[in-house]
Amino acid sequence: MRRRRRDRRTPLIADLRPGGRFTAKDVHDIGGTAVILRALLDGGHLDGGCLTVTGTTIAETYGAAAAPDGAVVRSAAAPLAPDGGLAVLKGNLCPDGALIKVAGLTVLFHEGPARIFECEEDCVRAVEARAYQAGEVLIVRNEGPVGGPGMREMLGVTAIIYGQQMGEKVALVTDGRFSGATRGICVGHVSPEAAIGGPLALVRDGDRVRIDIANRRVDLIAGADELIRRRVGWLPHVPRHKSGLLAKYAKLVGQANLGAVTHGGGAEWPWFGH
């Protein structure tokens, strides 16, 4: 029998902002992150035999921590949700994966026309001017490990969208990065990224994009033949840095799904190579 993916089988047990009610200080007041680790241990979601940097095992270090209080942190047997607060998505727009934070998210399906932005700044300007519409899928590309170079956090544009009360009325899809503070329909870490010819580079204004979180999918609604035609005419985006440290970094770094590292262990590019 095939096992469920880890994001499907690990429960959501901490009721924390921005999707929940409590803060990190509330976790500290009930015993700290050790409480969360003990709850996961008790629920069988951590391998207690793994060694920590202290030379003791996870079970030895955290097995005697305070029990969950039931409000800030719940037991794994009585979680806020049966699956995790982070979901891995795949599809023809992100064949090597993408991530979305689902904790606190009420809209699990979105389909709409794409609006293309070649960098974060272009998207910020459009959002600040309210030059976008409910239902759209805002595509911010060329912000991945190579295109950035580095993966800038897209928190600025998501904060503006949420401040305009559009957080679950539009979607944002990017090869850039999101943090735990992100709210709304925000798909990030799209791999492979646009800068090396990933499918995100082939999306055009008006294309329909479907985000189906329940089924862990992100897809461009276009036929395979159309994507092949677009790929033939695709040209790489002009690099932001042609010399110096960042140019060297862009030549060495691998994709987000492999850790965005510069050493050989994860630096293979599955699409167009160096």
C-alpha positions in Angstrom: 0.0 0.0 0.0 1.3 3.4 -1.0 2.0 5.7 2.0 0.5 9.2 2.0 2.9 12.1 1.4 4.3 13.6 4.6 2.3 16.8 4.2 -0.8 14.7 4.1 -0.1 12.6 7.2 1.4 15.1 9.6 -1.4 16.9 11.6 -1.6 20.6 12.2 -1.4 21.0 16.0 -0.3 24.6 16.8 -2.9 27.3 16.6 -0.6 30.2 15.7 -0.9 33.4 13.8 -1.3 34.6 11.1 -3.8 31.8 10.4 -4.5 31.0 14.1 -5.1 32.7 17.4 -1.8 32.6 19.3 1.7 33.9 19.1 5.2 32.5 19.6 5.2 34.0 23.1 2.2 31.9 23.9 4.1 28.8 22.9 7.0 29.9 25.1 4.6 30.3 28.0 3.4 26.7 27.9 6.9 25.3 27.6 8.3 26.3 24.2 8.8 24.3 21.0 9.7 21.3 23.1 5.9 20.9 23.7 5.3 20.7 19.9 8.1 18.1 19.5 6.8 16.0 22.4 3.3 16.1 20.8 4.7 14.9 17.5 6.7 12.2 19.2 3.7 10.9 21.2 1.7 10.8 18.0 4.3 8.8 16.1 5.3 11.6 13.7 8.9 11.9 14.7 11.6 9.2 14.9 12.6 9.5 18.5 15.8 7.5 17.9 17.5 10.2 15.8 20.4 11.9 17.5 20.4 15.6 18.3 23.6 17.8 18.3 23.8 17.2 22.1 24.5 13.5 21.5 21.2 12.4 23.0 18.2 11.2 21.0 15.1 13.3 20.2 13.1 11.1 22.5 15.6 11.5 25.3 15.7 15.3 24.8 12.0 16.0 24.4 10.1 13.0 25.7 9.8 14.6 29.2 8.7 18.0 27.9 5.4 19.5 29.0 2.3 18.1 27.5 0.3 20.1 25.0 -2.1 22.6 26.8 -4.9 21.8 24.3 -5.4 25.4 23.1 -2.1 26.8 21.9 -0.8 23.4 21.0 -3.0 20.3 20.7 -2.2 16.7 20.9 -1.7 14.8 17.6 -4.8 12.8 18.5 -6.9 16.0 18.5 -5.4 18.2 15.9 -6.6 21.4 14.3 -6.5 19.6 11.0 -5.5 16.1 10.0 -2.9 17.2 7.6 -0.1 19.8 7.7 -0.2 23.5 7.4 2.1 23.3 4.3 1.2 21.5 1.1 3.3 20.3 -1.8 1.7 20.9 -5.2 2.6 19.5 -8.6 1.2 19.8 -12.1 2.2 21.0 -15.5 3.1 24.4 -14.2 5.4 23.0 -11.5 6.4 19.4 -12.4 9.2 19.4 -9.7 6.9 20.9 -7.1 5.7 24.1 -5.4 4.6 25.0 -1.9 1.6 26.7 -0.4 0.7 27.4 3.2 -2.8 26.1 3.8 -3.0 26.8 7.6 -5.8 29.3 8.0 -6.7 29.2 4.3 -10.4 28.8 3.6 -10.3 28.8 -0.2 -8.9 25.6 -1.6 -9.6 26.0 -5.3 -9.0 28.9 -7.6 -9.0 29.2 -11.4 -8.6 32.4 -13.3 -6.7 34.3 -16.0 -3.0 34.9 -15.5 -1.4 38.3 -15.2 2.3 38.2 -15.9 5.0 40.1 -14.0 8.7 39.6 -14.8 9.8 40.7 -11.3 8.4 41.5 -7.9 8.6 45.3 -8.3 6.4 45.2 -11.3 3.7 43.3 -9.4 4.0 45.6 -6.4 3.4 48.6 -8.5 0.3 47.1 -10.1 -1.1 46.0 -6.8 -0.5 49.4 -5.1 -2.4 51.0 -8.0 -5.1 48.4 -7.7 -4.5 47.6 -11.3 -5.7 44.0 -11.0 -9.0 42.2 -10.7 -10.6 39.7 -8.4 -10.2 36.2 -9.8 -6.9 36.7 -11.5 -3.7 34.7 -10.9 -0.8 37.0 -10.5 2.4 35.3 -11.9 5.7 36.7 -10.6 8.6 35.1 -12.3 12.3 35.4 -12.6 12.6 35.5 -8.8 13.9 31.9 -8.3 17.4 30.8 -7.2 18.9 31.6 -10.7 16.6 34.4 -11.8 16.8 36.4 -8.5 19.5 35.4 -8.1 18.5 34.0 -4.8 14.9 33.6 -3.8 13.5 36.9 -2.5 10.6 36.6 -0.1 7.4 37.9 -1.7 5.9 39.0 1.6 5.7 42.7 0.5 3.3 42.1 -2.3 1.2 39.6 -0.4 0.9 42.0 2.6 -0.4 44.7 0.2 -2.9 42.3 -1.4 -4.1 41.2 2.1 -4.4 44.8 3.2 -6.7 45.5 0.3 -8.8 42.6 1.5 -8.1 40.6 -1.7 -6.1 37.8 0.0 -8.4 35.0 -1.1 -9.9 36.7 -4.1 -6.7 36.5 -6.2 -3.9 34.0 -6.3 -0.2 34.7 -6.5 2.1 32.1 -8.1 5.9 32.6 -8.1 9.2 30.9 -8.4 10.3 33.2 -5.5 9.9 32.4 -1.9 7.3 32.7 0.9 7.6 32.6 4.6 5.4 31.5 7.4 3.8 35.0 7.6 2.3 34.6 4.2 -1.5 34.7 4.0 -3.9 33.9 1.1 -3.6 31.8 -2.1 0.1 32.1 -2.5 2.0 29.4 -4.4 5.8 29.7 -4.2 9.0 27.9 -4.8 7.7 26.8 -8.2 10.2 24.4 -9.7 11.8 24.5 -12.2 11.9 28.3 -12.3 11.3 30.5 -15.2 14.9 31.7 -15.6 16.0 28.2 -16.8 12.9 27.6 -18.9 10.5 26.0 -16.5 6.8 26.0 -17.5 6.3 29.3 -15.6 8.3 31.0 -18.4 5.7 29.9 -21.0 2.6 31.4 -19.3 1.1 34.4 -21.1 -1.4 37.1 -20.0 -4.9 35.7 -20.1 -4.0 32.0 -19.9 -6.1 30.2 -17.4 -4.4 28.7 -14.4 -6.0 26.2 -12.0 -4.9 25.8 -8.4 -6.5 22.7 -6.8 -5.1 22.4 -3.3 -7.3 19.5 -2.3 -5.8 17.4 -5.1 -2.3 19.1 -4.7 -2.3 20.5 -8.3 -1.3 23.7 -10.1 -1.9 23.5 -13.8 -1.8 25.8 -16.9 -5.0 25.1 -18.8 -3.3 24.7 -22.2 -2.7 21.7 -24.5 0.6 19.9 -24.7 1.0 20.9 -28.3 0.6 24.6 -27.4 3.3 24.3 -24.7 5.7 22.7 -27.2 5.1 25.5 -29.6 5.8 28.1 -27.0 8.9 26.3 -25.8 10.4 26.4 -29.3 10.2 30.2 -29.3 11.3 30.7 -25.7 14.3 33.0 -25.0 16.0 33.2 -21.6 15.4 36.3 -19.5 18.3 38.7 -19.5 20.3 38.0 -16.3 20.2 40.8 -13.7 24.0 40.4 -13.1 26.5 39.7 -15.8 29.6 39.8 -13.5 30.6 39.6 -9.9 29.5 37.3 -7.1 25.8 37.2 -7.9 26.5 36.2 -11.5 28.8 33.4 -10.3 26.1 32.3 -7.8 23.5 32.2 -10.5 25.7 29.9 -12.6 26.2 27.5 -9.7 22.9 27.4 -7.8 20.5 24.5 -8.2 16.7 24.5 -8.1 14.4 25.1 -5.0 13.2 21.5 -5.0 16.8 20.4 -4.6 17.6 22.8 -1.8 18.8 25.8 -4.0 22.4 24.9 -3.1 25.6 25.6 -4.9 27.4 22.3 -4.4 27.1 19.1 -6.5 24.6 17.4 -4.2 21.7 19.5 -5.4 22.9 21.6 -8.2 21.7 19.6 -11.2 19.2 21.5 -13.3 16.6 19.2 -14.6 15.6 21.4 -17.6 18.1 23.4 -19.6 21.3 22.9 -17.7 24.0 25.5 -17.1 
